[in-house]
């Protein structure tokens, strides 16, 4: 991003914004975080692409469940880590509006028109309070960042945010209003990110941490395979309160911290394996906002166009090809040429809407 485009989803601290550098205050980018951003958005795209494969493949369902258990929590946690210096100073408030609010308005309208004209849903309403598909994350990021000064002022922010998430899980459905169910469910991961420091990531980037992660990953994958025939993935979507999942309301007080710990452990395993050196995809980590906002059009078109109706797609080779296609798609959407074309929509220049900042 001329300023790091991933800042739209994972805004870097003020000291490094001009170059999008890491949180340490250095003006040199740390490839580790760009790698983490790109690999996280790859998991998001793969998860969306795999969903139709779960209907008749137990193995695909198991991988899908494991990825969904942590990929959005990881996204929220990284976003929190790069939001640690956010306050409501005029400059940062302007960036919040230009980098989150304006793209939300633009793409919410674009997705609505896409649904009407391409997906043949002429009755699709325009609604700023009911985010369409992937747009819920921008609504969540806006709310999370507005409340960042509050979380940073608290002595024990993570337990408190977890209590808020648990309370939300047993509350009546909040409907589509800014996807508040999801906003509150993923809030603890964003808050956890606010509490992290570079040293925490350094501890993960060791051979010992990687080796220790392997048996846990294997265990979770085996458990997901065993649970695949009956487990409801809605537990990981967090679109409903627990009352909508046919369990007693009190269960939310137990499942919320349990799912939080599971996601946190899987996120740590994932981050342990993120390369720390520059890779072929490192520069793509600066364009994850483009991939995130644009890939939804392709995913939805694939459903409407019956791309998955071919029998070969549901074979092991077909599942592999779907994965390759998803990785390729999201990587292309993060490239510089795509960013140049869509920059007026994703990074619109809105300076004239604001008063000049006082020096």
C-alpha positions as CSV (number, residue, x, y, z in Angstrom):
1,X,0.0,0.0,0.0
2,X,1.7,3.4,-0.7
3,X,1.1,3.5,3.0
4,X,1.0,-0.2,3.8
5,X,-2.3,-1.4,2.3
6,X,-2.7,-4.1,4.9
7,X,-3.0,-1.3,7.4
8,X,-6.6,-1.3,6.4
9,X,-6.9,-4.7,8.1
10,X,-3.8,-4.6,10.3
11,X,-2.8,-0.9,10.7
12,X,0.8,-0.4,11.7
13,X,1.9,1.8,14.6
14,X,2.2,5.5,13.9
15,X,6.0,5.4,14.1
16,X,6.2,3.1,11.0
17,X,3.2,4.2,8.9
18,X,5.2,6.0,6.2
19,X,6.9,2.7,5.3
20,X,4.5,0.2,6.8
21,X,7.2,-1.2,9.0
22,X,6.9,-3.4,12.0
23,X,5.9,-2.4,15.5
24,X,9.4,-1.9,16.7
25,X,9.5,1.6,15.4
26,X,12.0,0.7,12.7
27,X,11.5,2.1,9.2
28,X,12.6,-1.3,7.7
29,X,9.8,-3.7,7.0
30,X,10.0,-7.0,8.9
31,X,9.2,-9.7,6.3
32,X,7.8,-12.0,9.0
33,X,4.7,-9.9,9.4
34,X,4.2,-9.4,5.7
35,X,4.5,-13.2,5.4
36,X,2.0,-13.7,8.2
37,X,-0.5,-11.3,6.7
38,X,-0.3,-13.0,3.3
39,X,-0.5,-16.5,4.6
40,X,-3.5,-15.5,6.8
41,X,-5.4,-14.1,3.8
42,X,-4.5,-17.3,1.9
43,X,-6.2,-19.3,4.6
44,X,-9.3,-17.1,4.4
45,X,-9.6,-17.6,0.7
46,X,-9.0,-21.4,1.0
47,X,-11.6,-21.7,3.7
48,X,-14.2,-20.0,1.5
49,X,-13.2,-22.1,-1.6
50,X,-13.3,-25.4,0.4
51,X,-16.8,-24.9,1.8
52,X,-18.6,-26.6,-1.1
53,X,-16.2,-29.6,-0.9
54,X,-17.2,-30.3,2.7
55,X,-20.6,-31.7,1.6
56,X,-19.2,-35.0,0.5
57,X,-15.6,-35.2,1.7
58,X,-14.8,-36.0,5.3
59,X,-11.1,-35.2,4.8
60,X,-12.0,-31.8,3.3
61,X,-14.4,-31.1,6.1
62,X,-11.7,-31.9,8.7
63,X,-9.2,-29.5,7.1
64,X,-11.9,-26.9,6.7
65,X,-12.9,-27.1,10.4
66,X,-9.3,-26.9,11.6
67,X,-8.6,-23.8,9.5
68,X,-11.9,-22.1,10.5
69,X,-11.0,-22.7,14.1
70,X,-8.3,-20.1,13.9
71,X,-7.9,-18.2,10.6
72,X,-10.2,-15.3,11.5
73,X,-9.0,-15.2,15.1
74,X,-5.4,-15.0,13.7
75,X,-6.6,-12.2,11.4
76,X,-8.1,-10.3,14.4
77,X,-5.1,-10.9,16.6
78,X,-2.6,-9.5,14.0
79,X,-5.0,-6.6,13.5
80,X,-4.9,-5.9,17.2
81,X,-1.1,-6.1,17.3
82,X,-0.8,-3.4,14.7
83,X,-3.4,-1.3,16.4
84,X,-1.5,-0.9,19.7
85,X,-0.8,2.8,19.2
86,X,-4.2,3.8,18.0
87,X,-5.9,6.7,19.8
88,X,-8.5,9.2,18.8
89,X,-5.9,11.9,17.8
90,X,-7.1,13.8,14.6
91,X,-4.6,12.1,12.3
92,X,-5.4,8.6,13.4
93,X,-9.2,9.3,13.3
94,X,-8.8,10.5,9.7
95,X,-6.9,7.3,8.8
96,X,-9.6,5.2,10.4
97,X,-12.2,6.9,8.3
98,X,-10.3,6.8,5.1
99,X,-8.9,3.3,5.5
100,X,-11.9,1.5,7.0
101,X,-15.1,3.5,6.9
102,X,-14.9,4.7,3.3
103,X,-13.9,1.3,1.8
104,X,-16.8,-0.2,3.9
105,X,-19.3,2.2,2.3
106,X,-17.8,1.7,-1.2
107,X,-17.7,-2.1,-1.1
108,X,-20.9,-2.6,0.8
109,X,-22.6,-0.8,-2.1
110,X,-20.6,-2.7,-4.7
111,X,-21.5,-6.1,-3.2
112,X,-25.1,-5.1,-3.1
113,X,-25.1,-4.2,-6.8
114,X,-23.2,-7.4,-7.5
115,X,-25.8,-9.4,-5.8
116,X,-28.6,-7.7,-7.7
117,X,-27.1,-7.7,-11.1
118,X,-24.8,-10.7,-11.2
119,X,-26.2,-13.1,-8.6
120,X,-29.8,-12.3,-9.8
121,X,-31.1,-11.0,-6.5
122,X,-32.9,-7.9,-7.6
123,X,-34.5,-7.5,-4.2
124,X,-31.1,-7.3,-2.4
125,X,-31.5,-4.2,-0.1
126,X,-28.9,-1.5,0.5
127,X,-28.1,-1.7,4.2
128,X,-25.2,-0.2,6.0
129,X,-26.1,-2.0,9.2
130,X,-26.1,-5.5,7.7
131,X,-22.6,-6.2,6.3
132,X,-22.6,-8.3,3.1
133,X,-20.5,-11.4,3.3
134,X,-16.8,-10.4,4.0
135,X,-17.7,-6.8,4.9
136,X,-18.4,-7.7,8.5
137,X,-14.7,-7.6,9.3
138,X,-14.4,-3.9,8.4
139,X,-17.3,-3.1,10.6
140,X,-15.7,-5.1,13.4
141,X,-12.3,-3.4,12.9
142,X,-13.9,0.0,13.0
143,X,-15.6,-0.8,16.4
144,X,-12.5,-2.5,17.8
145,X,-10.2,0.3,17.0
146,X,-12.6,2.9,18.4
147,X,-12.5,1.1,21.7
148,X,-8.7,0.4,21.6
149,X,-7.9,3.2,24.1
150,X,-10.4,1.7,26.5
151,X,-8.8,-1.8,26.3
152,X,-5.3,-0.4,26.7
153,X,-6.4,1.5,29.8
154,X,-7.6,-1.7,31.5
155,X,-5.4,-3.8,33.8
156,X,-6.7,-7.1,32.6
157,X,-8.2,-6.5,29.1
158,X,-8.2,-10.0,27.7
159,X,-10.2,-11.6,30.5
160,X,-12.7,-8.8,30.4
161,X,-13.1,-9.0,26.6
162,X,-13.5,-12.7,26.9
163,X,-16.3,-12.1,29.5
164,X,-17.9,-9.7,27.0
165,X,-17.7,-12.4,24.3
166,X,-19.2,-15.0,26.6
167,X,-22.1,-12.7,27.6
168,X,-22.8,-12.0,23.9
169,X,-22.8,-15.7,23.1
170,X,-25.7,-16.3,25.5
171,X,-27.6,-13.1,24.7
172,X,-30.5,-13.0,22.2
173,X,-29.6,-12.8,18.6
174,X,-28.4,-9.3,17.6
175,X,-29.6,-9.8,14.0
176,X,-27.6,-8.2,11.2
177,X,-26.8,-4.9,13.0
178,X,-23.1,-4.5,12.1
179,X,-22.7,-8.2,12.7
180,X,-22.4,-7.5,16.4
181,X,-22.5,-11.2,17.2
182,X,-19.2,-11.7,15.4
183,X,-17.7,-8.4,16.5
184,X,-18.0,-9.4,20.1
185,X,-17.1,-13.0,19.5
186,X,-13.8,-12.1,17.9
187,X,-13.1,-9.2,20.1
188,X,-10.9,-11.1,22.6
189,X,-8.4,-12.0,19.8
190,X,-8.1,-8.3,18.8
191,X,-7.6,-7.4,22.4
192,X,-5.0,-10.2,22.8
193,X,-3.2,-8.7,19.9
194,X,-3.1,-5.3,21.6
195,X,-1.2,-6.9,24.5
196,X,1.4,-8.6,22.4
197,X,5.0,-7.4,22.0
198,X,7.7,-8.3,19.5
199,X,9.3,-10.6,22.1
200,X,6.2,-12.8,22.0
201,X,6.6,-13.4,18.3
202,X,10.4,-14.0,18.8
203,X,9.6,-16.9,21.2
204,X,7.4,-18.5,18.5
205,X,10.0,-18.2,15.8
206,X,12.2,-21.0,17.1
207,X,12.8,-24.6,16.1
208,X,11.6,-25.8,19.5
209,X,8.3,-24.0,19.1
210,X,7.8,-25.4,15.6
211,X,8.5,-29.0,16.7
212,X,6.2,-28.6,19.7
213,X,3.4,-27.5,17.4
214,X,3.4,-30.6,15.3
215,X,1.8,-33.1,17.7
216,X,-0.9,-30.5,18.6
217,X,-1.7,-29.8,15.0
218,X,-1.9,-33.6,14.3
219,X,-4.2,-34.0,17.3
220,X,-6.5,-31.2,16.3
221,X,-6.7,-32.5,12.7
222,X,-7.5,-36.1,13.9
223,X,-10.1,-34.7,16.2
224,X,-11.6,-32.6,13.4
225,X,-11.7,-35.8,11.2
226,X,-13.5,-37.7,13.9
227,X,-16.0,-34.9,14.5
228,X,-16.5,-34.0,10.8
229,X,-19.8,-36.1,10.3
230,X,-21.6,-34.3,13.1
231,X,-19.9,-31.1,14.2
232,X,-21.6,-27.9,13.1
233,X,-19.1,-25.4,11.7
234,X,-21.4,-22.6,12.8
235,X,-19.5,-22.8,16.1
236,X,-16.6,-21.2,14.3
237,X,-18.6,-18.7,12.3
238,X,-20.0,-16.9,15.4
239,X,-23.0,-15.7,13.5
240,X,-25.4,-16.9,16.1
241,X,-25.7,-17.0,19.9
242,X,-25.5,-20.5,21.4
243,X,-29.3,-20.5,21.6
244,X,-29.3,-20.8,17.8
245,X,-27.1,-23.8,18.0
246,X,-29.5,-26.0,19.9
247,X,-27.6,-26.1,23.1
248,X,-28.5,-24.7,26.6
249,X,-27.7,-21.0,27.0
250,X,-25.3,-21.6,29.8
251,X,-23.1,-23.6,27.4
252,X,-21.8,-20.4,26.0
253,X,-20.0,-19.6,29.3
254,X,-18.0,-22.7,28.7
255,X,-17.6,-22.9,24.9
256,X,-16.5,-19.3,24.5
257,X,-13.3,-19.6,26.6
258,X,-12.7,-23.2,25.2
259,X,-12.9,-22.0,21.6
260,X,-10.8,-19.0,22.4
261,X,-8.0,-21.2,23.9
262,X,-8.2,-23.6,20.9
263,X,-7.9,-20.7,18.4
264,X,-5.1,-19.1,20.3
265,X,-3.1,-22.3,20.4
266,X,-3.6,-23.0,16.7
267,X,-2.7,-19.4,15.9
268,X,0.5,-19.8,17.8
269,X,1.2,-22.9,15.9
270,X,0.6,-21.1,12.6
271,X,2.7,-18.1,13.5
272,X,5.5,-20.5,14.6
273,X,5.7,-21.7,11.0
274,X,5.6,-18.4,9.3
275,X,8.9,-17.8,7.5
276,X,11.0,-15.0,9.0
277,X,12.9,-14.2,5.8
278,X,11.8,-12.6,2.6
279,X,9.9,-15.0,0.3
280,X,8.4,-14.7,-3.1
281,X,5.1,-13.8,-1.6
282,X,6.4,-11.4,1.0
283,X,5.5,-8.2,-0.9
284,X,2.0,-9.6,-1.4
285,X,1.5,-9.1,2.4
286,X,1.3,-5.4,1.7
287,X,-1.9,-5.9,-0.3
288,X,-4.0,-8.1,1.8
289,X,-6.8,-5.6,2.0
290,X,-7.2,-5.8,-1.8
291,X,-7.4,-9.6,-1.7
292,X,-9.8,-9.6,1.2
293,X,-12.3,-7.1,-0.4
294,X,-12.1,-8.4,-3.9
295,X,-12.0,-12.2,-3.5
296,X,-15.6,-12.3,-2.2
297,X,-16.9,-11.4,-5.7
298,X,-15.1,-14.5,-7.2
299,X,-16.2,-16.8,-4.4
300,X,-19.8,-15.8,-4.7
301,X,-19.6,-16.0,-8.5
302,X,-18.3,-19.6,-8.2
303,X,-21.4,-20.6,-6.2
304,X,-23.8,-18.9,-8.6
305,X,-22.0,-20.2,-11.7
306,X,-22.2,-23.8,-10.4
307,X,-18.4,-24.2,-10.7
308,X,-18.5,-27.0,-8.2
309,X,-21.1,-29.1,-10.0
310,X,-18.5,-31.0,-12.0
311,X,-17.8,-34.4,-10.4
312,X,-14.1,-34.3,-10.8
313,X,-13.9,-31.3,-8.5
314,X,-14.9,-33.5,-5.6
315,X,-12.1,-36.0,-6.2
316,X,-8.8,-35.7,-4.3
317,X,-7.2,-34.2,-7.4
318,X,-10.1,-31.8,-7.8
319,X,-9.8,-30.7,-4.2
320,X,-6.1,-30.1,-4.7
321,X,-6.9,-28.0,-7.8
322,X,-9.5,-26.0,-5.9
323,X,-6.8,-25.2,-3.3
324,X,-4.3,-24.2,-5.9
325,X,-6.8,-22.0,-7.6
326,X,-7.7,-20.3,-4.3
327,X,-4.1,-19.6,-3.5
328,X,-3.4,-18.3,-7.0
329,X,-6.6,-16.1,-7.0
330,X,-5.9,-14.4,-3.6
331,X,-2.2,-14.0,-4.5
332,X,-3.0,-12.3,-7.8
333,X,-5.5,-10.0,-6.1
334,X,-2.7,-8.8,-3.8
335,X,-0.3,-8.0,-6.6
336,X,0.8,-4.4,-7.5
337,X,-1.1,-4.3,-10.9
338,X,-4.4,-5.2,-9.3
339,X,-3.8,-2.7,-6.5
340,X,-3.1,0.1,-9.1
341,X,-6.4,-0.6,-10.8
342,X,-8.5,-0.7,-7.7
343,X,-6.7,1.8,-5.5
344,X,-9.3,4.5,-6.1
345,X,-11.9,2.2,-4.5
346,X,-9.8,0.6,-1.8
347,X,-7.6,3.6,-0.9
348,X,-9.6,6.6,-2.1
349,X,-8.1,10.0,-1.6
350,X,-10.4,11.8,0.8
351,X,-8.1,14.6,2.1
352,X,-10.5,17.3,0.9
353,X,-13.2,16.0,3.3
354,X,-11.0,16.9,6.3
355,X,-9.7,20.1,7.8
356,X,-6.0,20.6,7.6
357,X,-4.2,19.1,10.6
358,X,-2.6,21.6,12.9
359,X,1.2,21.3,13.1
